[in-house]
Amino acid sequence: MLDHVVNQTKEFLEKMPKSKRKKKGQFFTSVETARFMADMFDLDNCIGCVSVLDPGAGTGILSIAFLERLMSVTSDIKVSLTCYETDPEVLPVLKSNLEYAQNEYPKRIEYRVIEDDYILSQSNDFDENLLATDNPAKYDFVIANPPYLRVMRDHPAAMAMPKVVHGAPNLYFLFAAMSLFNLKTESEMVYIIPRSWTSGAYFKAFREYLLTEGKIEQIHLFVSRDKVFNTEEVLQETMILKVRRSDRKPEEVLITSSNSCNDFADITKLKVPYDAVVSGEDLYVYLPTSDEEIEVIKKINTYHTTLPDEGLKMKTGIVVDFRQWDELRKEPGDHILPLFYSQHIRDGRVNHQPSGKEFDWIIDEKPGLIQKNKNYVFIKRFTAKEERRRLQCGVYSPADFKEYKFIGTQNKINFVDRVDGSEMDTQTTYGVYALLNSTLFDMYYRILNGSTQVNSTEINNIPVPPANMIKKIGERILVTADLSTDNCDRIISEVAYV
Ligand SMILES: C[S@@+](CC[C@H](N)C(=O)[O-])C[C@H]1O[C@@H](n2cnc3c(N)ncnc32)[C@H](O)[C@@H]1O
């Protein structure tokens, strides 16, 4: 059956330009990935007739992969399949594929195609909170590759699901939340989605809903996203997520990973304690792929306080240079201050050599654009994928720029300061630097966040040792006068992570 769908999908792809499909959030799953997703379900207890949902079905490849597996597992089970699809151009292909499957198993497969919006068609009342409707449709299994489409906050689907929307919504997580709602208790869904929801403030409400109403049982990671969709060249990192609608937290989550979607033979498997995967107040989802990474999470979780709990905070640089041309200068002079860019962070220190940017200076006239010249730890907000470290930081010493009362920071750096704006003492500054410059924190941050950006909210949520210990770490760094990662690793392990 799958071969038939693959051929039909190929024909459809030949006719339909990618630009057109992109606008609809339409990317098709490869046959290998579809099979892998279907294999993730636990079908041991299936009896009678099971109901299956495929929201945003496209050409139906996921439905057919599921049917193929189910039909091969037992010979007496029946299926009632529901597909939602809104694209009139793909609908004929979907219907013909489902008809083909039904002809293969005439007495065992029933299907319906709902040619309507998966989310909005679930209620006539747009003011209603859709995740609380009475008598929603409930299914035994959901399998999906939802549309990836950012929508406005006032998009009807976002307005109808206030419980999971906080900031900029994307249809993919609205679909996932709705599908969890559409699952029967103790039933499973398998979704292929971007990795972005696992951290970040915009997804917090979604994570809260997903991880309260459901529990993660398995996550599959692809080393490179563009391979997941074969020819589709989608650049976001992606994952397959298996969630059970349940209150009961499993002891472990199975984390699997593979390099390519064409060959799931090279798969690695790791069982990770549930609390190492889902942790912290913001319910971040950590994705370790080795025993070493599990150890990193456990070590960091020794502490329960964060930088803000200890009176410290990572903040974002203030000057958005392309909006502030009028205030920027090429040369130093009267009432002109140094402006720091990420290029100035080097070898654990902050310098003010020519950055290669046009403007390395800023006038001192606008208080909102400048900050006091005092102790900080600067950190690059953006690093390149191929760079060895994600967290790249340097100690900013006011004494190196003592002719200035104020300085400027471009918004492509983050800096650690005291929450109340008073000055961090020098030992604490070096202590914070040592933590951020350590292998432990760099690894932890990579496990948390797959992107190359360093997000200050996420850093502010990482558990850190208490303030007196951070200060002690700093004292030891100062005595050794060695800012290398090796030295930071040694000192933090002796003082705080024994
Ligand atoms: C990422 S594609 C995946 C297609 C298919 N499930 C697969 O795995 O190849 C998502 C599909 O959802 C459809 N879609 C977009 N918005 C929708 C909505 N609001 N309701 C139902 N389907 C939608 C798109 O037309 C597209 O075919």
The ligand as an SDF file (V2000), in Angstrom:
LIG
                    3D

 27 29  0  0  0  0  0  0  0  0999 V2000
    3.2160   19.0350    6.9520 C   0  0  0  0  0  0  0  0  0  0  0  0
    1.9230   18.5220    5.8830 S   0  0  0  0  0  0  0  0  0  0  0  0
    1.9430   16.7960    6.2090 C   0  0  0  0  0  0  0  0  0  0  0  0
    1.1630   15.9530    5.3040 C   0  0  0  0  0  0  0  0  0  0  0  0
    1.1540   14.4760    5.6530 C   0  0  0  0  0  0  0  0  0  0  0  0
    0.5750   14.2300    6.9470 N   0  0  0  0  0  0  0  0  0  0  0  0
    2.5300   13.8770    5.6150 C   0  0  0  0  0  0  0  0  0  0  0  0
    3.0200   13.4930    6.6570 O   0  0  0  0  0  0  0  0  0  0  0  0
    3.1310   13.8140    4.5400 O   0  0  0  0  0  0  0  0  0  0  0  0
    0.4740   19.1570    6.6900 C   0  0  0  0  0  0  0  0  0  0  0  0
   -0.8270   19.0570    5.9400 C   0  0  0  0  0  0  0  0  0  0  0  0
   -1.8510   19.7170    6.7110 O   0  0  0  0  0  0  0  0  0  0  0  0
   -2.7470   20.4030    5.8330 C   0  0  0  0  0  0  0  0  0  0  0  0
   -3.3720   21.4820    6.6130 N   0  0  0  0  0  0  0  0  0  0  0  0
   -2.9050   22.7440    6.8030 C   0  0  0  0  0  0  0  0  0  0  0  0
   -3.7320   23.4200    7.6190 N   0  0  0  0  0  0  0  0  0  0  0  0
   -4.7410   22.5840    7.9620 C   0  0  0  0  0  0  0  0  0  0  0  0
   -5.8850   22.6950    8.8030 C   0  0  0  0  0  0  0  0  0  0  0  0
   -6.1240   23.8240    9.4510 N   0  0  0  0  0  0  0  0  0  0  0  0
   -6.7030   21.6340    8.9240 N   0  0  0  0  0  0  0  0  0  0  0  0
   -6.4250   20.4710    8.2780 C   0  0  0  0  0  0  0  0  0  0  0  0
   -5.3550   20.3100    7.4650 N   0  0  0  0  0  0  0  0  0  0  0  0
   -4.5070   21.3330    7.3270 C   0  0  0  0  0  0  0  0  0  0  0  0
   -1.8480   20.8650    4.6990 C   0  0  0  0  0  0  0  0  0  0  0  0
   -2.5960   21.0960    3.5230 O   0  0  0  0  0  0  0  0  0  0  0  0
   -0.8610   19.6970    4.5680 C   0  0  0  0  0  0  0  0  0  0  0  0
   -1.2920   18.7870    3.6110 O   0  0  0  0  0  0  0  0  0  0  0  0
  1  2  1  0
  2  3  1  0
  2 10  1  0
  3  4  1  0
  4  5  1  0
  5  6  1  0
  5  7  1  0
  7  8  2  0
  7  9  1  0
 10 11  1  0
 11 12  1  0
 11 26  1  0
 12 13  1  0
 13 14  1  0
 13 24  1  0
 14 15  1  0
 14 23  1  0
 15 16  2  0
 16 17  1  0
 17 18  1  0
 17 23  2  0
 18 19  1  0
 18 20  2  0
 20 21  1  0
 21 22  2  0
 22 23  1  0
 24 25  1  0
 24 26  1  0
 26 27  1  0
M  CHG  2   2   1   9  -1
M  END
$$$$
